[in-house]
Amino acid sequence: MKKDVIAEIRESSDQRVKVAVTDMDGILRGKYLHKDKFLSAAETGFGFCSVVLGWDSSDVCYDNVKYTGWHTGYPDAEAQIDLSTYRRVPWDDNVPFFLGNFVNKKREPLSLCPRQLLKQTIERAAKQGYRAQCGMEFEWFNFKETPQSWAEKKYSNPEPLTPGMFGYSILRSSQNQPFFAAIMNEMQQFRVPIEGLHTETGPGVYEAAILYSDALEAADRAVLFKSGVREIGYRFGILPSFMAKWNSQLPGCSGHTHQSLWNADATKNLFYDDQDPNKMSDVFKSFLAGQLQLLPEILPLFAPTINSYKRLVDGYWAPTKPTWGVDNRTVACRVIPGSSKSTRLETRVPGSDVNPYLAVAACIATGLYGVEKNLQLTSKPIVGSAYTEASVQRFPRNLQEATLKLQESKVARELFGDEFVDHFVQTRLWEWRQFQDSVTQWELQRYFEII
């Protein structure tokens, strides 16, 4: 595989190759390399400024992390190219594209790298004889804006692509058929196959379900989907937004994560038990028990921004408590009983603003914890609305509260390591500080004239 890919690039007429990594927020950060530079980097790796893991989504450098900062001089971190991620970008002249991973000075996986964290979680599952299959689906709003027009409007009153609340609308999708078709067709060419694409409830909102695959490939596809939709949208004068909740009066945007455990050669779904009323095996029940127990402790991995917590409110199709149910869309963990191939768990906590590598890693790691500890599923499935379930404590209400729980979690440190937890915690506390120092539109409207 490696030799074939390198030979193909070497013999092609391409003079440039696109490479990318993700930062802590799951944002793709990349560059073009000349073909000769790429061929060298494919063998030895290449330098990528360590600030990629040391700044926020607005390129403001953290002042509270150890890994990199002004105190280190922001040296290069080494990125290694994963040749198995080779694909071509249809909307960028079919340029070859590759994802990379960060490594440390010993050329070992860098503990802070989100993609490496997922790979380590997958390896942990493999040692126990499990192979995780995952698939993500995203909701996002689309606007008749460009980055320039949005800035000129001072980031207020964006114009939705279509008006009104019209979920599963054939009419609305036909209004923007070229954009709709480009997402389906060009994502397929980009090795990000879409199982389903439709309008959701809200002005200009779409939902896409990405075809399931092995866990790492699923997260790769999710990262590339979010970035790819934005790039395709620009071509049509459309500004897509994966913000979790852009308007308090409208439903938020989810990043639901489907998962199941299989045997090593992926021939048997270990979640499936034909004798169980809900088709749930004991492995499935323990996996679910692990997630339910740990959801409150690892919530920032699913809800990583200030805005994430505006989505987790009662009555807006997002969970607010660590609950489960069978085919129930008000719970945090939705059991989907089906055939021996399709029985799976849908974790509904993540929003569309999530870093897919961290979300998938958190799903698998917390589930495996339940299997390892043989946790029992003691609570009954919620029938009806989980919002009225008084016996279950609500999730933390904001990023600071959730992050402090993560910081204190011994299990999170066991699953993800101290270095990652400490770094990620500081990045989230930084985000909270930036919010605390800001003056919001809500404050202006509430206090400006009257107080």
DOVEXKE-841759 format. One record per residue (C-alpha): x, y, z. Coordinates in steps of 0.5 Angstrom, whole numbers, padded with zeros to 4 digits, always signed. Example, Ala and Ser with C-alpha at 12.3 -4.5 7.8 and 13.67 -1.06 7.14 Angstrom:
2
+0025-0009+0016 +0027-0002+0014 
This chain:
451
+0000+0000+0000 +0005+0005+0002 +0010+0003-0004 +0004+0004-0009 +0002+0011-0006 +0009+0014-0006 +0010+0011-0013 +0003+0014-0016 +0005+0021-0013 +0012+0020-0016 +0009+0018-0023 +0004+0023-0023 +0004+0030-0026 +0002+0033-0020 +0007+0038-0017 +0003+0040-0011 +0000+0035-0005 -0004+0038+0001 -0003+0035+0008 -0007+0037+0014 -0008+0035+0021 -0013+0037+0026 -0012+0042+0032 -0015+0041+0039 -0022+0044+0037 -0022+0039+0031 -0021+0044+0026 -0016+0042+0020 -0010+0046+0019 -0006+0044+0013 -0001+0046+0007 +0001+0045+0000 +0007+0041-0001 +0011+0041-0007 +0011+0034-0009 +0019+0033-0008 +0018+0036-0001 +0012+0031+0000 +0016+0025-0002 +0021+0026+0003 +0016+0028+0008 +0012+0021+0007 +0019+0018+0009 +0021+0022+0015 +0016+0026+0017 +0015+0034+0017 +0015+0040+0021 +0009+0043+0023 +0009+0049+0028 +0007+0047+0035 +0002+0053+0036 -0003+0048+0032 -0004+0045+0039 -0003+0051+0043 -0008+0056+0040 -0016+0057+0040 -0020+0057+0034 -0019+0064+0033 -0011+0063+0033 -0010+0066+0040 -0005+0063+0044 -0006+0060+0050 -0003+0062+0056 -0004+0057+0061 -0001+0050+0057 +0005+0047+0058 +0006+0043+0052 +0008+0050+0048 +0008+0057+0048 +0012+0063+0049 +0016+0060+0054 +0018+0054+0049 +0019+0059+0043 +0014+0055+0039 +0018+0050+0036 +0016+0045+0030 +0013+0039+0032 +0014+0033+0028 +0008+0031+0024 +0008+0024+0020 +0004+0023+0014 -0001+0017+0014 -0001+0014+0007 -0007+0010+0008 -0011+0017+0008 -0010+0018+0001 -0015+0021-0003 -0016+0027-0008 -0020+0033-0007 -0025+0034-0013 -0026+0041-0012 -0019+0043-0011 -0017+0041-0018 -0016+0033-0016 -0010+0035-0011 -0008+0029-0007 -0009+0030+0000 -0007+0026+0006 -0008+0027+0014 -0002+0027+0019 -0001+0025+0026 +0003+0029+0031 +0009+0025+0034 +0014+0027+0040 +0021+0028+0040 +0022+0020+0041 +0018+0019+0034 +0012+0016+0039 +0005+0018+0039 +0004+0025+0042 -0001+0024+0047 -0004+0031+0046 -0006+0030+0038 -0013+0028+0038 -0012+0023+0032 -0007+0019+0036 -0011+0019+0042 -0017+0016+0038 -0011+0011+0035 -0009+0009+0042 -0016+0008+0044 -0017+0003+0038 -0011-0001+0040 -0014-0002+0047 -0020-0005+0044 -0016-0009+0039 -0012-0012+0045 -0018-0014+0048 -0021-0017+0041 -0026-0012+0040 -0026-0008+0033 -0030-0002+0034 -0035+0000+0028 -0037+0008+0028 -0041+0013+0024 -0043+0020+0025 -0048+0024+0023 -0048+0032+0023 -0054+0037+0022 -0052+0044+0020 -0055+0051+0018 -0053+0054+0011 -0053+0062+0010 -0053+0066+0004 -0047+0069+0006 -0039+0069+0005 -0034+0070+0010 -0033+0077+0008 -0041+0079+0008 -0041+0076+0015 -0036+0080+0018 -0039+0086+0015 -0045+0085+0018 -0041+0085+0025 -0043+0077+0026 -0051+0078+0026 -0057+0077+0023 -0054+0072+0018 -0059+0070+0012 -0062+0063+0012 -0061+0059+0005 -0069+0058+0006 -0074+0060+0010 -0079+0057+0015 -0079+0050+0019 -0079+0045+0013 -0076+0038+0015 -0075+0032+0010 -0077+0037+0005 -0076+0035-0002 -0078+0042-0004 -0073+0046+0000 -0067+0041-0003 -0069+0042-0010 -0069+0050-0009 -0061+0049-0008 -0060+0043-0012 -0053+0044-0015 -0051+0045-0008 -0054+0039-0005 -0052+0035-0011 -0045+0037-0010 -0045+0035-0003 -0047+0028-0005 -0043+0027-0011 -0036+0030-0009 -0036+0027-0002 -0037+0021-0005 -0031+0022-0010 -0027+0025-0004 -0028+0018+0000 -0033+0021+0005 -0039+0017+0002 -0046+0020+0005 -0052+0015+0006 -0057+0020+0007 -0058+0028+0006 -0064+0032+0008 -0067+0038+0010 -0068+0038+0018 -0073+0043+0022 -0070+0050+0021 -0069+0055+0016 -0063+0053+0012 -0061+0047+0016 -0059+0040+0013 -0057+0033+0016 -0052+0028+0013 -0051+0021+0015 -0044+0019+0013 -0043+0011+0012 -0040+0007+0018 -0033+0004+0018 -0028+0003+0022 -0027+0008+0028 -0021+0012+0025 -0024+0012+0018 -0030+0014+0021 -0027+0020+0025 -0023+0022+0019 -0029+0022+0014 -0033+0026+0020 -0027+0031+0020 -0026+0032+0012 -0034+0032+0011 -0034+0038+0016 -0029+0042+0012 -0031+0039+0005 -0038+0042+0006 -0035+0049+0008 -0031+0049+0002 -0036+0047-0003 -0041+0052+0000 -0036+0057-0002 -0037+0056-0009 -0044+0057-0009 -0044+0063-0005 -0047+0059+0002 -0044+0060+0009 -0045+0053+0012 -0044+0053+0020 -0043+0047+0025 -0044+0052+0031 -0048+0048+0036 -0054+0053+0037 -0054+0059+0033 -0061+0061+0035 -0064+0060+0042 -0071+0060+0038 -0069+0054+0034 -0066+0047+0035 -0059+0046+0035 -0054+0042+0031 -0052+0035+0033 -0046+0030+0031 -0050+0024+0033 -0044+0018+0034 -0047+0011+0032 -0042+0005+0035 -0042-0002+0035 -0036-0007+0038 -0035-0013+0033 -0030-0019+0033 -0023-0018+0031 -0024-0019+0023 -0031-0016+0024 -0035-0022+0022 -0039-0021+0028 -0043-0016+0032 -0042-0017+0039 -0047-0012+0041 -0053-0017+0038 -0057-0022+0042 -0063-0025+0038 -0065-0028+0045 -0066-0021+0048 -0072-0017+0048 -0068-0011+0045 -0063-0015+0042 -0058-0013+0047 -0052-0017+0048 -0049-0017+0055 -0043-0014+0052 -0047-0008+0049 -0051-0007+0056 -0044-0007+0060 -0041-0002+0054 -0048+0002+0055 -0047+0002+0063 -0040+0005+0062 -0042+0011+0058 -0048+0012+0062 -0043+0012+0068 -0038+0017+0065 -0042+0022+0061 -0042+0027+0066 -0034+0026+0067 -0032+0027+0060 -0038+0032+0057 -0033+0037+0054 -0030+0031+0049 -0038+0032+0047 -0039+0039+0048 -0033+0043+0047 -0035+0050+0047 -0039+0055+0050 -0044+0055+0045 -0045+0047+0046 -0049+0048+0053 -0054+0052+0049 -0056+0046+0045 -0057+0042+0051 -0063+0044+0054 -0070+0041+0055 -0075+0040+0049 -0070+0041+0043 -0068+0034+0041 -0062+0034+0045 -0061+0030+0051 -0060+0034+0058 -0059+0028+0062 -0055+0021+0062 -0061+0017+0060 -0062+0011+0055 -0068+0008+0052 -0070+0004+0046 -0071+0008+0039 -0072+0014+0044 -0069+0021+0041 -0070+0024+0048 -0065+0020+0051 -0057+0021+0051 -0056+0014+0049 -0061+0011+0044 -0061+0004+0043 -0062+0002+0036 -0064-0006+0036 -0064-0009+0029 -0061-0015+0025 -0054-0018+0027 -0051-0012+0023 -0055-0006+0024 -0056-0007+0032 -0052-0001+0035 -0052+0005+0040 -0053+0012+0038 -0050+0017+0043 -0054+0023+0042 -0050+0028+0046 -0044+0031+0041 -0046+0037+0038 -0044+0039+0031 -0039+0043+0034 -0035+0037+0036 -0028+0035+0035 -0030+0028+0032 -0023+0024+0034 -0025+0026+0041 -0032+0024+0041 -0031+0017+0038 -0025+0016+0042 -0030+0018+0048 -0035+0013+0046 -0031+0007+0045 -0026+0009+0051 -0032+0010+0056 -0036+0004+0053 -0030-0001+0054 -0029+0001+0061 -0036-0001+0062 -0034-0008+0059 -0027-0009+0062 -0031-0007+0069 -0037-0012+0067 -0041-0006+0069 -0049-0008+0070 -0054-0004+0066 -0058-0003+0073 -0063+0003+0070 -0069+0002+0066 -0070+0005+0059 -0074+0011+0059 -0080+0011+0055 -0083+0017+0053 -0080+0024+0055 -0073+0024+0058 -0073+0031+0060 -0078+0029+0065 -0074+0024+0069 -0073+0027+0076 -0069+0021+0078 -0063+0023+0074 -0058+0028+0075 -0058+0034+0070 -0051+0034+0066 -0047+0040+0068 -0050+0047+0065 -0044+0050+0062 -0037+0049+0060 -0033+0051+0066 -0037+0046+0071 -0036+0041+0066 -0029+0042+0065 -0028+0042+0072 -0031+0035+0073 -0026+0032+0067 -0020+0035+0071 -0022+0031+0077 -0024+0025+0074 -0019+0019+0076 -0023+0015+0070 -0022+0020+0065 -0014+0020+0067 -0014+0013+0066 -0017+0012+0060 -0014+0018+0056 -0007+0020+0060 -0006+0026+0065 -0002+0029+0059 -0008+0030+0055 -0013+0031+0060 -0009+0037+0063 -0008+0040+0057 -0015+0039+0054 -0018+0042+0061 -0013+0048+0060 -0016+0049+0053 -0023+0049+0055 -0022+0053+0062 -0018+0058+0057 -0025+0058+0053 -0029+0060+0059 -0024+0066+0061 -0025+0069+0054 -0033+0068+0054 -0033+0071+0061 -0029+0077+0059 -0034+0079+0053 -0040+0083+0053 -0045+0079+0049 -0051+0082+0046 -0056+0079+0051 -0053+0084+0056 -0053+0090+0052 -0061+0088+0051 -0062+0087+0058 -0058+0092+0061 -0056+0098+0056 -0062+0103+0057 -0065+0101+0064 -0060+0099+0069 
